[in-house]
Structure formats: C-alpha cells, structure tokens
Amino acid sequence: MPSHIEKKANELGCHKGVTYVYREGSYGSSGMPASSIGGKRAHRFGDRISFEANKVKLGDGWVAFRPPSGGGVAVRNNKASTPYLVNNKDPILGDFDNADGLWKSFDEHLQGVTATPVRRKCQEILEVALSCQNKGIQTFSRKDGFSCIIKGLKVAQLHIKPSSFSMKLASYSEKSMSRKVNRLEVKYDFDSDNVDSVVTEDIRQHLLQQSEIILSLRKEGSIGYEEKWLHGLLINKMKEGGLSELGLDFLRYETSLGKIKRNIRFGRMHADILARERSTCSLAVVEVKIRSSEMKEAVVQGLSYVEWLNTYKAQLIPRVNKLDWDVNFEPVKLYVIAPGSSVPLDEINKIIRDYQGRIAGDIYSVLLNADWHINEGLRIMDKRIVHGDF
C-alpha cells in the first residue's frame, strides 16, 4: 500500500490503521467492507447501498468507510428503488464559536436560570449529587447542565434552560449471559409550575441505589464500558493528587472543543480530559484508550484537539482565566494513556511527522497496568516523551 494512502488513513483516524482500507470493489469473500473512520471498532456493512453512501476515497483506487452512526450517512430506504443518500465530504473544522458556551461551571449554569423556583431545584439536585461523592458518584459540568456517573455509567443528567430543565434518571441491572447491562431511562420535565413533581430525596435514593448496584456489577466483572470506567478512575486519581508519576491535575471531563462538519451537519469535538501539568502549569489534553495498541488513534484525535486549542488560544485564554484554571497555553501538551505493555512508536511517529511545525508541545505516552480493573489498582508502568521540541 502506498505510504501516502497510509498517511491519509491515519489522518482520518481509521481504526487499526490500514486494516480496513480497501481497493475499491475488493471487499473480501463477503463482498461487504467494514467501517473504520473515527470509530473505536470496525463494523461490517450489511448492504451495498449503505456502504456506497459512506465510502471515502483516499486516492489511487483506495477507499475506507465511515460508520453511519458515527458521522456517516444513515440510509433511509422508504422506497426500495429510491434510497435517500447524502454525499460524503472530508471533515471541515468550523470557525471559533463562543468560548463562553463551551466550559460552563456549576455556578454559571445556576446563574443562567432566571426562574427562582427552577434555580432552587437545580441547586438542590446538584448539592445532593456532590454530597454522594464518597459513594463513587462523580458529578461533571457539561455544556448545558451536569451529569452523574458511576464507574463509567451515567445515572443522572440535567439539561438546564433559563426557565426550565429536564432530568434523565437511568437504572441498570445485570443482563444474563452477557457483558452488557440492562438500562432503563426515565425522563422528567420541570418548570416553575411543577418544580417539585420529583422529591429531591428520591433522587438521592436513586443515586445511592445505583451506586450499590453498579459497584456490585463491577466487582463481578459482568459489564463492559471499561474505557469510561478507566476515565473515572484516572480523574479520581488526578483530583486526589495521586499517580505522582503522571503529574496531572484534573480540569474538565469530555471537554467540548471546536465544531466539525461531516457530510452536511456540524457536530462537536470532545477531548476525553483536560488537565494541568503540576510541574509546569501547562494545559494538557488527555486521550485514553482501553489498550495500548490503540494509542495511535489517541494521537490522531489528541493532535487535532491540541491544534484547535493552539489556533484559538487568544479567544480561549480569557475564558480559562475566568474559570481560574491557572494554566498556560505555551505550549499545550498531549498525553495518550492506555493499559498495555508496549507503545506503537513507529506508527505514532508517522502521525506526528504530519503535524511538524503546527504543534509545539511535548507528546507523552503513558502505559498503565493491564490488570487495573482488578480492585481498581491503577499504576503507571511507563511514561515517556514520544515526541518533543518540534
């Protein structure tokens, strides 16, 4: 395969590099290719119409495919002879769009609620959630509200508006003969007229009950979502000042960044974690994968986030100062973290070379112990600069 095709596949974030890159029309014995661009796994298509709609040409007769559920095209075949298709285009990064809307704090969410009864109820729920931290419940501010997560599973989420808010409560139970779980979600809508339709104490009991259930499921190893679980463990360690070898303090989870357009719609990029280097106060992007063989995908994602932060640092610095993060952008650094025993350095270096001159900060690879999920014994096995001093 030509090197420039491999380069293009890495730029697009193809799962496992060029494993699912094809000569156009040659898709193996099944005749069905698998999607791989921007996904955490490959999914084989079930019909020609769908894979043709999600084909991305890399050049010289080589192609890869987007997943319909991850930025690709969902084919609506209401009439068998006239399927609905949308042309694919390479992702386009949008212009800078209002830093104030990106990283709101809990206080800013509450201050934005103009209806006093609604604001009071939101504050009560937030205080309940924060009071349950010792039960393994993590509460994170999001763009339009906040959410509660237990061991990687979201159990509550609030979407806040000036005069109302909605709340989703999710309950989990074990699914027989599966590493997945049953999930039941209930949604409630609140405004000034029905702000007390759900008693705050009942929300507390929901959180505590789910904490007990999910902690039990995690001990039995009967559920997946391990990457999200690992996110939560790393964040707790950062908050506690632990993992001294890592040397990072937590700032924000699943951080909204720039808008990106795929096909005809704009979505938004999200960095796994934003953190602060303890020794330098540098802003750090942290991308986490569940196995070290996926580190190159983390580098592709992370470098695009770092580049966006560098591009718009003049607009972002006042916002960061308002949040009192005490970080500097000179330079923004990248940490890719995964459990495993080796780092795919050759593949990572190929990706990094494409960013020569556009990224100034160091890039670190961090290996964790592969048995971290046993008693949540998280350890740093290796930390190294894979590239620096551009």
Secondary structure, 3 states (H helix, E strand, C coil): CCHHHHHHHHHCCECCCCCCCEECCCCCCCCCCEECECCCCCEECCCHHHHHHCEEEEECCEEEECCCCCCCCCCECCCCCCCECCCCCCCEECCCCCHHHCCCCHHHHHHCCCCHHHHHHHHHHHHHHHHCHHHCEEEEEECCEEEEEECCEEEEEEEECCCEEEEEEEEEEECCCCCCEEEEEEEEEEECCCCCCCCHHHHHHHHHHHHHHHHHHHHHCCCCCHHHHHHHHHHHHHHCCCCCCCCEEEEEEEEEEEEEEECCEEEEEEEEEEEEECCCCEEEEEEECCCHHHHHHHHHHHHHHHHHHHHCHHHHHHHHHHCCCCCEEEEEEEEEEEECCCCCHHHHHHHHHCCCCCCCCCEEEEEECCCCCCCCCCCEEEEEEEECCC
